[in-house]
Amino acid sequence: MRYFVVLASAIMMLLLGGCRGSKTERISAKMAYDGVSNYCHSEFDWSPAQDNPSIMYVALADSTDAEYKLVFRSYTGALTYFHVDKESGSTRMVEFVPALNLETEAGTINLRDYLK
């Protein structure tokens, strides 16, 4: 019986230790900004902003306990909002065209894929 208790205790310690070690890092505001910026620089043409950098940017727009909201402004004036889940890094994108008052879901990405 004592052997069984020792064995069960050892197995529990291994299982619990493995769970703690596999937990992923929570997304920080800097990680959210860096990941969204990396995504935008890889997916959008930034050449129109070479002469006037203020026409295109990425900025932190808002934050709650659960998510960060970042915005990418294109040279066309369109805005893409990135809703970044602080725990998972799952990011939902929503495009908004102010001139047309048009908002559309633009897909999802895993922010962690764009962190270096």
C-alpha positions in Angstrom: 0.0 0.0 0.0 2.8 2.4 0.9 4.4 1.7 -2.6 1.1 2.7 -4.2 0.9 6.0 -2.3 4.5 6.9 -3.2 4.0 6.0 -6.8 0.7 8.0 -7.0 2.5 11.0 -5.4 5.3 10.8 -7.9 2.9 10.7 -10.8 0.9 13.7 -9.5 4.1 15.7 -9.1 5.2 14.9 -12.7 1.8 15.8 -14.1 1.5 19.0 -12.1 5.0 20.0 -12.9 4.4 19.4 -16.6 1.3 21.6 -16.7 3.1 24.5 -15.1 6.0 24.3 -17.5 3.9 24.2 -20.6 1.9 27.3 -19.9 2.3 30.0 -22.5 3.3 33.5 -21.7 0.5 36.1 -21.4 0.5 38.7 -24.1 1.8 42.1 -23.0 1.0 45.5 -24.6 4.4 45.6 -26.2 4.0 42.1 -27.6 0.6 43.0 -29.0 2.0 46.2 -30.6 5.1 44.4 -32.0 3.0 41.4 -33.4 0.4 43.7 -35.1 3.2 45.9 -36.5 5.1 42.9 -37.9 1.8 41.6 -39.4 1.0 45.0 -41.0 4.5 45.5 -42.4 4.4 42.0 -43.9 0.9 42.3 -45.4 0.5 45.9 -46.5 2.5 48.1 -48.9 4.1 50.9 -46.8 5.8 52.6 -49.8 3.1 55.4 -49.9 4.3 56.4 -46.4 7.9 56.9 -47.3 7.4 60.6 -48.0 4.8 61.1 -45.3 5.1 58.5 -42.5 2.1 60.0 -40.6 -0.4 58.6 -43.2 0.2 55.0 -42.1 0.6 53.8 -38.5 -0.1 51.2 -35.9 -1.2 52.3 -32.5 -2.7 50.9 -29.3 -6.3 52.1 -29.2 -7.7 50.5 -26.0 -7.3 47.8 -23.4 -9.5 45.7 -21.2 -8.8 42.9 -18.8 -9.2 40.4 -21.6 -7.9 42.1 -24.7 -5.9 44.8 -26.4 -7.4 46.8 -29.3 -4.9 48.1 -31.8 -5.5 50.1 -34.9 -3.7 50.2 -38.3 -4.4 53.2 -40.4 -3.8 52.8 -44.2 -2.8 55.6 -46.5 -6.3 55.3 -48.0 -7.8 56.3 -44.6 -9.2 52.8 -43.9 -8.7 51.5 -40.4 -8.1 47.9 -39.4 -8.8 47.1 -35.7 -7.0 44.2 -34.1 -8.6 42.6 -31.1 -5.8 40.7 -29.3 -6.8 38.1 -26.6 -4.2 38.6 -23.8 -4.2 34.9 -22.9 -4.1 33.1 -26.2 -2.8 35.6 -28.7 -5.8 34.9 -31.0 -6.5 38.1 -32.9 -9.7 39.2 -34.6 -9.5 41.8 -37.4 -12.2 44.3 -38.3 -11.9 46.7 -41.2 -13.6 50.1 -41.1 -13.9 52.5 -44.0 -14.9 55.9 -42.5 -15.8 57.5 -45.8 -18.4 54.8 -46.5 -19.3 54.0 -42.8 -18.6 50.4 -43.7 -17.4 47.8 -41.2 -16.5 44.2 -42.1 -14.9 41.2 -40.4 -11.5 40.7 -41.9 -10.4 37.3 -40.4 -8.2 36.1 -37.6 -4.5 35.5 -37.0 -2.5 34.1 -34.1 -0.4 37.0 -32.9 2.3 34.7 -31.7 3.1 33.8 -35.3 4.2 37.4 -35.8 6.4 37.8 -32.8 10.2 37.5 -33.4 
